[in-house]
Amino acid sequence: MVTEVDHHDICIIGAGVIGLAVAHKITAHSAFKNKTVVLLEQHRQFGQETSSRNSEVIHAGIYYPAGSLKASMCVSGREQLYHYCETHQVPFRKTGKLIIAGKSQEQALHKIYQQALANGVKNLESISARQIKRKEPLIQADYALFSPESGIVNSHAYMQSLLHQAEKAGLIFAPLTRALMIERHANGFLVESQCQDSVYQFTCSQLVNAAGLNAQEVATKICAFPESEIPTQALVKGSYFTLQGKSPFHHLIYPVPEKNLKGLGIHVTLDMAGQVKFGPDTEALTTIDYSIDPGKEEKFRKAIAQYYPAISEHILQPAYSGIRPKLISKNGAADFVIQNGKAFAYDGLVQLFGIESPGLTASLAIGDAVTEILCQ
Ligand SMILES: Cc1cc2nc3c(=O)[nH]c(=O)nc-3n(C[C@H](O)[C@H](O)[C@H](O)COP(=O)(O)OP(=O)(O)OC[C@H]3O[C@@H](n4cnc5c(N)ncnc54)[C@H](O)[C@@H]3O)c2cc1C
């Protein structure tokens, strides 16, 4: 007996900012006008994992290696994101950002400046200690780069808006639905999913794996997908502490980044409500664990005191943490991987691995790249 199952043209797994940006781009594209698109999310709500556990910074695209997807998609994604926020009433602010350095870091700062130019970042300014004091009187630094293109966004409002736009264009959003197994099928793929207490099977012609930290696990559930093509992932937690009271700062303030771009250093970010957050730090994990160790406060104070000595007068409180899906690379910072399954005879499959920072900034550019592959 043959059982009939539902068919959707495209299935996206994961409603973080990337799955949502992909859903928005696909449903807005003329090539998919009469196609059915379903977005599966294991949680009750969209954006409950990395997409709501980050700094909410719209990055300019300064640090990433020239020619990398991170560099190009950060620059093009940032321009699109500002435009999107303006046209869809998503709260954002071009705060500008200072990358500050001490006397011994002048060379390192110069290197960052050159990197930014190579990446096509515009309007970056090298400023003196006096100019730093004028912008941020309480900050202690000898040199700085000022990036006027950097800003902040209300990431929840952004994701809500992407979902709204996609649903208006016909997207079927399926929360509380976890993709379990994927098999090859005459129609493309057969997806078995757990929807609360029942198992729901359907077929789709094209499949996008945007499962964030779980992308590798989902890939292993795709029947016979070559394991050697699944990049190895390391989990790197970043914790944040908040400052009680009114913000003493007007800009985002970053120290010179850590080696190999493991993290950007414990920096100052502001949110749309004007709250100051410090972080994220870097901590290797073996399993997902979002708890915050209050014992880290001393380490945070020490790092912050290097550029903001008055931290000793403030109360710091543990806030939240996020986990970076870092890909292992022998040559330092690994790039985003946007994998077209066609290369392995899995036509119609697109998998996204290692979408760490600047994934929020680059989300619309990533949405375009995935849409382009699905159009081929
Ligand atoms: C500490 C930190 C700070 C950051 N700061 C910034 C920043 O300031 N600016 C910036 O541009 N970027 C930043 N980023 C990066 C940015 O947050 C990520 O690139 C982005 O959120 C990744 O989104 P995603 O959709 O890929 O992943 P996620 O948000 O994790 O979404 C994946 C979704 O898939 C769902 N899922 C998983 N498995 C299944 C399954 N089997 N079935 C159904 N659903 C499933 C999950 O529940 C989740 O909702 C930061 C990241 C971290 C960790």
The ligand as a MOL file (V3000), in Angstrom:
LIG
                    3D

  0  0  0     0  0            999 V3000
M  V30 BEGIN CTAB
M  V30 COUNTS 53 58 0 0 0
M  V30 BEGIN ATOM
M  V30 1 C 28.2410 35.3430 21.3280 0
M  V30 2 C 27.8460 35.7020 19.9290 0
M  V30 3 C 27.8320 37.0300 19.5210 0
M  V30 4 C 27.4880 37.3610 18.2140 0
M  V30 5 N 27.4050 38.6920 17.8610 0
M  V30 6 C 27.0340 39.0080 16.6030 0
M  V30 7 C 26.9200 40.3710 16.2230 0
M  V30 8 O 27.0210 41.2750 17.0400 0
M  V30 9 N 26.6470 40.6620 14.9240 0
M  V30 10 C 26.4950 39.6830 13.9880 0
M  V30 11 O 26.3210 40.0110 12.8210 0
M  V30 12 N 26.5290 38.3770 14.3280 0
M  V30 13 C 26.7910 38.0300 15.6170 0
M  V30 14 N 26.8330 36.7170 15.9850 0
M  V30 15 C 26.5220 35.6930 14.9960 0
M  V30 16 C 25.0100 35.4910 14.8190 0
M  V30 17 O 24.3410 35.5300 16.0490 0
M  V30 18 C 24.8030 34.1480 14.1190 0
M  V30 19 O 25.5580 34.1120 12.9510 0
M  V30 20 C 23.3460 33.8970 13.7440 0
M  V30 21 O 22.4890 34.1420 14.8130 0
M  V30 22 C 23.2060 32.4490 13.2790 0
M  V30 23 O 21.8540 32.2260 12.9880 0
M  V30 24 P 21.3350 30.8050 12.5690 0
M  V30 25 O 19.9600 31.0040 12.0840 0
M  V30 26 O 22.3330 30.1500 11.6730 0
M  V30 27 O 21.3850 29.9460 13.9070 0
M  V30 28 P 20.3420 29.8470 15.1140 0
M  V30 29 O 19.9010 31.1580 15.5700 0
M  V30 30 O 20.9630 28.9450 16.1270 0
M  V30 31 O 19.0970 29.1350 14.4480 0
M  V30 32 C 19.0660 27.7640 14.1440 0
M  V30 33 C 17.6660 27.2970 14.4200 0
M  V30 34 O 17.5200 25.9640 14.0050 0
M  V30 35 C 16.6710 25.2890 14.9210 0
M  V30 36 N 16.9120 23.8530 14.7810 0
M  V30 37 C 18.0520 23.1800 15.0500 0
M  V30 38 N 17.9040 21.8760 14.7500 0
M  V30 39 C 16.6370 21.7080 14.2910 0
M  V30 40 C 15.8870 20.5940 13.8150 0
M  V30 41 N 16.4310 19.3650 13.7550 0
M  V30 42 N 14.6120 20.7880 13.4180 0
M  V30 43 C 14.0420 22.0280 13.4740 0
M  V30 44 N 14.7220 23.1280 13.9200 0
M  V30 45 C 16.0040 22.9800 14.3040 0
M  V30 46 C 17.1170 25.8550 16.2610 0
M  V30 47 O 16.1380 25.6650 17.2650 0
M  V30 48 C 17.3330 27.3150 15.9090 0
M  V30 49 O 16.1750 28.0970 16.1080 0
M  V30 50 C 27.1640 36.3470 17.2880 0
M  V30 51 C 27.1710 35.0020 17.7100 0
M  V30 52 C 27.4950 34.6850 19.0130 0
M  V30 53 C 27.4610 33.2560 19.4630 0
M  V30 END ATOM
M  V30 BEGIN BOND
M  V30 1 1 1 2
M  V30 2 1 2 3
M  V30 3 2 2 52
M  V30 4 2 3 4
M  V30 5 1 4 5
M  V30 6 1 4 50
M  V30 7 2 5 6
M  V30 8 1 6 7
M  V30 9 1 6 13
M  V30 10 2 7 8
M  V30 11 1 7 9
M  V30 12 1 9 10
M  V30 13 2 10 11
M  V30 14 1 10 12
M  V30 15 2 12 13
M  V30 16 1 13 14
M  V30 17 1 14 15
M  V30 18 1 14 50
M  V30 19 1 15 16
M  V30 20 1 16 17
M  V30 21 1 16 18
M  V30 22 1 18 19
M  V30 23 1 18 20
M  V30 24 1 20 21
M  V30 25 1 20 22
M  V30 26 1 22 23
M  V30 27 1 23 24
M  V30 28 2 24 25
M  V30 29 1 24 26
M  V30 30 1 24 27
M  V30 31 1 27 28
M  V30 32 2 28 29
M  V30 33 1 28 30
M  V30 34 1 28 31
M  V30 35 1 31 32
M  V30 36 1 32 33
M  V30 37 1 33 34
M  V30 38 1 33 48
M  V30 39 1 34 35
M  V30 40 1 35 36
M  V30 41 1 35 46
M  V30 42 1 36 37
M  V30 43 1 36 45
M  V30 44 2 37 38
M  V30 45 1 38 39
M  V30 46 1 39 40
M  V30 47 2 39 45
M  V30 48 1 40 41
M  V30 49 2 40 42
M  V30 50 1 42 43
M  V30 51 2 43 44
M  V30 52 1 44 45
M  V30 53 1 46 47
M  V30 54 1 46 48
M  V30 55 1 48 49
M  V30 56 2 50 51
M  V30 57 1 51 52
M  V30 58 1 52 53
M  V30 END BOND
M  V30 END CTAB
M  END
